[in-house]
């Protein structure tokens, strides 16, 4: 009897269509698909802190950080809904809050495959096509990783020339 493979797909605002298309193309039939969105709490935390520092700690209902958290959760839910619609097959949607790179790695624990899109410089091939979060995830993922371009990949003519030979 074979075990069901879990495929985790990191659904980020700027690259989710390419990730979902990769899931459609590479996830085995019968795999459990987890669509993952991670909200970085940084902006809401700044708003909470500013409100508390400037206006005191009373009147929680006026705290702009709460509204930012609610809007972020609603936006994430909408994005996951759109991603699930594009996927067109059964999947589980998961929303997390925290440092995206760490939350993605944690969500991939026990998975058979993690799919994510490059999050850096999209104009040329090379290591800078991975941003800070993408590099961390690739370096620390506890499972195989499928890394896709969010748009068509640049040509190989964008690879920098090799360094000159040593004298």
N, C-alpha and C positions, 0 to 999 in steps of 0.2 A: 504494500500500500504506500503510495507516495504522499509526501507532505505538501500542503499548499504553500506556494511561494508567495511572499508578500513583496510588493513593489511599492516603494514610497516615492511620490513625485512632489518635489518642492514647487509649489505654485506661488510665484512672485509676480508682482504687478507688471513688471516690464517684459517678462519672458514666458508667461504661462502658456500661450498657445503652442510654442515650440515644444515645451515639456509635455503637454498633453498629446501632441502628435507623436512624440517619441514613445509615450506609454502605449498608444494605439499600435505602434509599429513593433515594439520590442517586448512588451509584457506578455508572458505566456498565457495562453487560453487557460482559464480557470484560476489565474493568480488573484490573490486578494490585492486590490488596488487601494492605496491610501493617498488621498490628495491632501497635502499638508500646506497650511499657510501659517506663517509666523509674523506676529506683530511685534515690532520693537517698541517697548514702552517708553523710550526716551522722551519723546515730545510730550506725552501726557504727564510724565514725571516732572518735567520742567514747568509745565502749566500748574500742576499741583503745588510745587515748591514756590513758584512766583506768587500764586494766590495766597498761600499761607504766610509767606514772608511779607508781602505788601499789605494785605488786607486782614491779616489775623486768621485765626483758625475757625471762627464761627461761620455760619451760613454755608454749610456744605453743599446745599442745593445750587449755590452760585459758583462753585468751583469749576473753572473751565476744563480742568483735567478730566473730570467725570464725563463731560460731553465729548471730549476727544476720544476717550476710551470707548464710549458707546458708538460714536461714528466709525472708529477703527474696526470694532467688532462687526458692525453692519456692513462695512465695506468688504471685510474679509469673507463674510458669509456670502455676499453677492458674487465675489470673485470665485469662491469655491463652487457656487451654484453654476456659474457660467462654465467653469472648467469641467464640472461633472456633465453638463449638457453637451459640451464639445466631445468629451470622452465617449459618451453614448453606451456605456456599460456599467454594471454595478460597481460601486466604489464606496469607500468610507471617507468622509470629510473630517479633517481634524484641524482645529484652530489652536494655536499655542501663542503664548506671549513670553517674550524674553529675547535674549541675544540670538538673532536668527541662526548664526553658524552653530551655536551650541545646541539649540533646539532641534535643528535638522539632524545633527549627528545623533542626538538622543532618540529621535523618532525613528532613525534607521537601525537602531539596535535590534537585532533579530531578523531584519529584512533580508531578502535574497537579492535585492537590487534597489539602488537609489538613483533617481533620475533628476538632474538639475541642469539649468542653463548657465552658460558663462555669464559673469556679472561684471566684467571689466571692460577694457578697451575693445570695441567691436570692429575697429577699422583695420586691424592687422592680426595675423596669426602670431602666436607666441604666448609667453607666460603672463604678459600683462592683460591678456583676455580674461584672466581670472582676477576678480576683485578680492578684497580682504576676506569676505565671508566665503566665497567660492573656494579660495585657496585653503582656508581652514577646513572646510567640509571635505574636500578631496584628500587632504593630508590626514584627516582623522576619522573618516567614515569607517564603520565597522562591517562594511559589506562592499560588494562590487559597486562601482559608480559608472553611470552612463552620463557623460557630459555632452550637451548639445549646444549648438549655436542658436541664439534666439531669432536670428535672421540668417539669410544665406551667408556662408563663411566667406571671408575675403580670399582673394587668390593667393597662390603660393609666392607670387612676386612681392608680397608684403612681408616676407620673412627677412629680417635684417641680414646684411652680408656677413660672412664669417670675419672674425678679427684677422688683421694682417699677420703673416707668419712672423715668428720671433726671429730676431737677427742671430 
